[in-house]
Amino acid sequence: MDSITQAALGGLCGEMTLRKQLGWKGMAWGLLIGTLPDLDIIVYPWLDKIQKLSWHRGVSHSILMCFIAALVLGWLLAKLHRKQGVTRKQATWFVFVTWVTHVAIDCFTSYGTQIFEPFHDHRFAFNNMSIIDISFTLPMLAGIILALFFSKESSTRTIIGRVAAIWLCLYTAASFGLKYQAQTYFEKHLEAQGITPTRMMTAPTLSNILLWRMLAESGEHYHIAYWSVFDPPTRPCRIDSTPKGHKPLEPIKHHPEATQLIWFTKGWHKIIEDPQKENALLLVDMRFTEMVTPKRKSPIFTWQLTEQSGSLDFNQVSFREKSKAGETLEYLWQRIQGKAPRWMSGSWPWHENALHPSP
């Protein structure tokens, strides 16, 4: 998830485990260690485009690294604060819990996390939470800030920390419960419309667990639908189908760059021949919620693939410049409420007269 959430969660771990010995310093250590796994991006300047796709949320987010970090940083932390009564066992447990919770909530998102690196590159994604979710983050952030106004011996401070932790657990449980409800809804309507998917994924939309998006695959098509907990029973389930278009990719599929992009998207990729550039293809990652306005719907991740002199180059491009953030968020809020009856009725960029992706 986003860096603020990860830091706040780390701060809560420090508050819950080191407060009695270190006071606010325990929270500060949590804020720092909670962000460490995401610092894997500092080596990006030394990585090529292929390596960057697999590096972030790679070995730094692995189960192996959870144990290594706990042993090494726990030993250092205990040595640094032995006069305050921090034991090696306590410090090791603190680092382990902080690192593990960081990895766990990253697994909740659709992006994927390689927890078995360096032994296996499978990206785990439970798809039960958005990468940014203010309903998850703000109560936790408010709790750790409020806790700082009380002494480390205060029973009120203990209650605040526990309430924040309980909220996170309840919110996570609710996300899995609503995901199951959304999955059941989508399966019912796919069957009603005669669609038998070979696979499907259900994930919440940006910053909420109230509006859910389905992506299903059958034959040569993807199918997309949305459901909100506030949808009235009379609202029809609109299922948008779009061709996968994989055939143009076949001649260049053997290139490492193409293989890595397919791996990154978990095979949920759509291919479009780029009308603006000869011998170029656009590869769209279909896993993520579109930026939807009344007139258009834009994908989040798109790459332009160009074969030159036997090698394949790819660069990320964007169609989002035509979708204003304010308009998109306002329309999303309407859809969460069960409104926006023409949701997803706008055109895809590749259905417009010309494609003008921005690098």
C-alpha positions in Angstrom: 0.0 0.0 0.0 1.1 3.6 0.0 4.0 4.9 2.1 1.9 6.8 4.6 -0.1 3.7 5.4 3.0 1.6 5.8 4.7 4.1 8.0 1.6 4.5 10.2 1.2 0.8 10.5 4.8 0.5 11.6 4.3 3.3 14.1 1.4 1.4 15.6 3.5 -1.8 15.8 6.2 0.3 17.7 3.5 1.7 20.0 2.1 -1.7 20.8 5.4 -3.4 21.5 8.0 -0.8 22.7 5.9 2.0 24.2 6.5 1.1 27.9 10.3 1.1 27.4 10.8 3.8 24.8 7.7 6.0 24.7 7.4 8.0 21.5 10.8 6.5 20.3 9.1 3.1 19.9 6.6 4.7 17.5 9.4 6.5 15.7 11.3 3.3 15.2 8.1 1.7 13.9 7.6 4.6 11.4 11.2 4.0 10.1 11.2 0.3 9.9 7.7 0.2 8.4 9.0 2.1 5.4 12.2 0.1 4.9 10.9 -2.6 2.6 9.8 0.0 0.1 13.2 1.6 0.0 14.1 -1.2 -2.5 13.3 1.5 -5.2 16.6 3.4 -4.4 18.5 0.9 -6.6 16.3 1.7 -9.6 19.0 3.8 -11.3 21.2 0.6 -11.6 18.4 -1.6 -13.0 17.1 -1.9 -16.5 13.4 -1.8 -17.4 12.9 -5.5 -17.1 14.6 -5.7 -13.7 12.5 -2.8 -12.4 9.3 -4.7 -13.0 10.3 -7.6 -10.7 12.5 -5.7 -8.2 9.9 -3.7 -6.3 8.0 -5.8 -3.9 10.5 -8.5 -4.6 13.1 -9.9 -2.2 12.7 -7.0 0.2 9.1 -8.1 0.7 9.9 -11.8 1.0 9.3 -14.1 4.0 13.1 -14.7 4.1 13.8 -11.0 4.5 11.2 -10.8 7.3 13.4 -13.2 9.4 16.7 -11.7 8.3 15.6 -8.1 9.1 14.1 -9.3 12.5 17.4 -11.0 13.5 19.8 -8.2 12.4 17.8 -5.1 13.2 16.4 -6.6 16.4 19.9 -7.3 17.6 21.0 -3.7 16.8 17.9 -2.2 18.4 18.3 -4.2 21.6 21.9 -3.2 21.8 21.1 0.5 21.3 18.3 0.5 23.9 19.5 -2.1 26.4 19.7 0.6 29.2 16.0 1.3 28.6 15.2 -2.4 29.2 14.6 -3.5 25.6 15.5 -7.2 25.3 16.7 -8.8 22.2 13.7 -11.1 22.1 11.3 -8.1 22.3 13.2 -6.0 19.7 13.4 -9.0 17.3 9.6 -9.6 17.7 9.0 -5.9 17.1 10.9 -5.8 13.8 9.4 -9.1 12.7 5.8 -7.9 13.3 6.5 -4.6 11.6 8.1 -6.1 8.5 5.4 -8.9 8.2 2.5 -6.5 8.5 4.0 -4.3 5.8 4.3 -7.4 3.5 0.8 -8.6 4.4 -1.1 -5.5 3.5 0.9 -5.2 0.3 -0.4 -8.7 -0.5 -4.0 -7.4 0.0 -3.7 -5.2 -3.1 -3.9 -6.1 -6.8 -0.2 -5.2 -7.6 1.2 -8.4 -6.2 4.0 -9.2 -3.8 6.8 -11.8 -4.3 6.9 -13.3 -0.8 8.8 -16.4 -1.8 11.8 -14.6 -3.4 14.5 -15.5 -4.2 13.2 -19.0 -4.6 10.0 -18.3 -6.6 8.7 -15.2 -8.4 5.0 -15.8 -8.0 3.2 -12.5 -7.1 0.6 -13.0 -4.3 -2.4 -10.6 -4.5 -5.5 -11.2 -2.5 -7.3 -8.3 -4.1 -9.3 -7.3 -1.0 -8.0 -3.8 -0.6 -7.0 -0.7 -2.7 -3.4 0.5 -2.8 -4.7 3.7 -1.2 -7.6 3.4 1.2 -8.2 6.4 3.5 -10.8 4.5 5.6 -8.1 2.0 6.5 -5.3 4.6 7.0 -6.9 7.7 8.6 -8.3 6.1 11.8 -4.9 4.4 12.4 -3.0 7.7 11.7 -5.4 9.6 14.0 -4.9 7.0 16.7 -1.1 7.1 16.8 -1.1 11.0 16.7 -3.6 11.1 19.5 -1.6 8.6 21.5 1.4 11.0 21.6 -0.6 13.4 23.8 -0.6 10.9 26.7 2.3 9.6 28.7 3.7 6.2 28.0 2.3 4.9 31.3 -1.2 6.2 30.5 -4.0 3.5 30.3 -5.8 5.8 27.9 -2.9 5.6 25.5 -3.1 1.8 25.7 -6.8 1.9 24.9 -6.2 4.2 21.9 -3.6 1.8 20.5 -5.8 -1.2 20.9 -8.8 0.5 19.3 -6.7 1.4 16.3 -5.5 -2.2 16.0 -9.0 -3.6 16.4 -10.2 -1.2 13.6 -7.6 -2.5 11.2 -8.5 -6.1 11.9 -12.3 -5.4 11.6 -11.8 -3.4 8.4 -9.6 -6.2 6.9 -12.2 -8.8 7.9 -15.0 -6.6 6.3 -13.0 -6.4 3.1 -12.8 -10.1 2.7 -16.5 -10.5 3.6 -17.5 -7.9 1.0 -15.2 -9.5 -1.6 -17.0 -12.8 -1.1 -20.3 -11.0 -1.5 -19.2 -9.3 -4.7 -17.7 -12.5 -6.1 -21.0 -14.2 -5.6 -22.9 -11.4 -7.3 -20.6 -11.4 -10.3 -20.7 -15.2 -10.7 -24.5 -15.1 -10.7 -24.7 -12.4 -13.4 -22.0 -14.0 -15.6 -24.1 -17.2 -15.5 -27.3 -15.3 -16.3 -25.7 -13.8 -19.4 -24.3 -17.1 -20.6 -20.6 -16.3 -19.9 -18.5 -19.1 -18.5 -15.2 -17.6 -17.3 -11.9 -19.5 -17.3 -10.8 -17.3 -14.5 -11.8 -14.1 -12.8 -10.7 -11.6 -10.2 -12.6 -9.3 -7.9 -11.1 -6.2 -6.3 -12.2 -3.0 -4.7 -12.0 0.4 -6.4 -9.8 3.3 -5.3 -9.8 4.1 -1.5 -12.9 2.1 -0.5 -14.3 -1.4 0.0 -17.8 -0.5 -1.0 -17.5 -0.5 -4.8 -16.1 -3.7 -6.4 -14.8 -4.4 -9.9 -14.8 -7.8 -11.6 -12.5 -8.8 -14.4 -13.3 -12.2 -16.0 -11.7 -14.0 -18.9 -13.5 -16.3 -21.4 -12.2 -17.3 -24.8 -10.9 -14.3 -26.6 -12.5 -11.7 -24.4 -12.3 -9.9 -21.0 -15.5 -9.0 -19.2 -15.7 -6.1 -16.7 -18.4 -5.3 -14.3 -19.0 -3.2 -11.1 -21.1 -3.7 -8.0 -21.6 -1.4 -5.0 -23.1 -2.4 -1.7 -25.5 0.5 -2.2 -26.7 -0.7 -5.6 -30.5 -1.1 -5.5 -31.8 -4.6 -6.4 -33.3 -3.2 -9.6 -30.0 -2.0 -11.0 -29.0 -4.1 -13.9 -25.4 -5.6 -14.0 -23.7 -4.1 -16.9 -20.9 -6.4 -18.2 -18.5 -4.8 -20.6 -16.7 -7.2 -22.9 -13.6 -6.3 -24.8 -11.3 -8.5 -27.1 -8.0 -9.6 -25.6 -6.3 -9.0 -29.0 -3.3 -11.2 -28.2 -2.6 -12.3 -31.8 -0.4 -9.3 -32.8 1.9 -10.1 -29.8 2.7 -13.6 -31.0 5.7 -12.7 -33.3 7.5 -10.9 -30.5 6.3 -12.9 -27.5 9.6 -14.7 -27.2 11.4 -11.4 -26.3 12.4 -11.2 -22.6 10.7 -7.8 -22.4 7.4 -9.2 -23.6 7.7 -12.3 -21.3 8.3 -10.0 -18.3 5.4 -7.8 -19.0 3.1 -10.8 -19.4 4.4 -12.1 -16.1 3.9 -8.7 -14.4 0.3 -8.5 -15.6 -0.3 -12.2 -14.7 -1.6 -12.7 -18.2 -4.3 -10.1 -17.8 -3.0 -8.1 -20.7 -4.8 -6.6 -23.7 -3.0 -5.8 -27.0 -3.8 -3.0 -29.3 -1.9 -2.1 -32.5 -0.7 1.5 -32.1 -2.1 3.6 -35.0 0.3 6.4 -34.2 3.5 4.4 -34.6 4.4 1.7 -37.2 5.3 -1.7 -35.8 4.3 -0.7 -32.3 1.9 -2.4 -30.0 0.2 -1.1 -26.8 0.0 -3.6 -23.9 -2.7 -2.7 -21.4 -2.7 -4.2 -17.8 -6.4 -4.9 -17.3 -6.3 -5.7 -13.6 -6.7 -2.2 -12.2 -9.8 0.0 -11.9 -10.2 2.4 -14.9 -10.3 6.1 -14.6 -13.9 6.6 -15.5 -15.8 9.7 -16.5 -19.2 10.0 -18.2 -17.5 10.2 -21.6 -14.4 7.9 -21.3 -12.7 5.2 -19.4 -8.9 5.1 -19.3 -6.6 2.2 -18.1 -4.0 2.8 -15.4 -1.0 0.9 -16.8 -0.2 0.8 -20.5 3.2 0.1 -22.2 4.2 0.8 -25.8 6.2 -2.1 -27.3 8.4 -1.4 -30.3 10.6 -4.0 -32.1 13.8 -2.6 -33.7 16.7 -4.5 -35.2 15.7 -7.8 -33.5 15.3 -6.3 -30.0 12.2 -5.1 -28.2 11.9 -1.8 -26.4 9.0 -0.9 -24.1 8.0 2.4 -22.4 5.1 3.2 -20.1 2.6 5.5 -21.6 -0.6 7.1 -20.3 -4.1 8.0 -21.5 -5.0 9.6 -18.2 -4.2 13.2 -19.3 -7.7 13.4 -20.8 -9.4 12.3 -17.6 -9.4 15.1 -14.9 -8.7 13.8 -11.4 -11.5 15.8 -9.9 -14.1 14.7 -12.4 -13.0 11.1 -12.0 -13.2 11.1 -8.2 -16.6 12.8 -8.3 -17.9 10.2 -10.7 -16.4 7.4 -8.6 -18.2 8.8 -5.5 -21.5 8.8 -7.4 -21.0 5.1 -8.4 -20.1 4.1 -4.8 -23.5 5.5 -3.8 -25.2 3.3 -6.4 -25.8 6.2 -8.7 -24.1 7.0 -12.1 -26.5 4.9 -14.2 -24.3 5.2 -17.3 -21.1 4.1 -15.5 -18.6 2.5 -18.0 -20.7 3.6 -21.0 -18.0 6.0 -22.2 -15.5 5.0 -24.8 -12.1 3.3 -24.4 -9.2 5.4 -25.8 -8.6 2.8 -28.5 -12.2 3.2 -29.7 -11.7 6.9 -30.3 -10.6 8.3 -33.7 -7.0 8.6 -32.6 -4.8 7.4 -29.8 -2.5 9.9 -28.2 -0.8 8.2 -25.2 1.6 10.4 -23.3 5.0 9.0 -22.3 
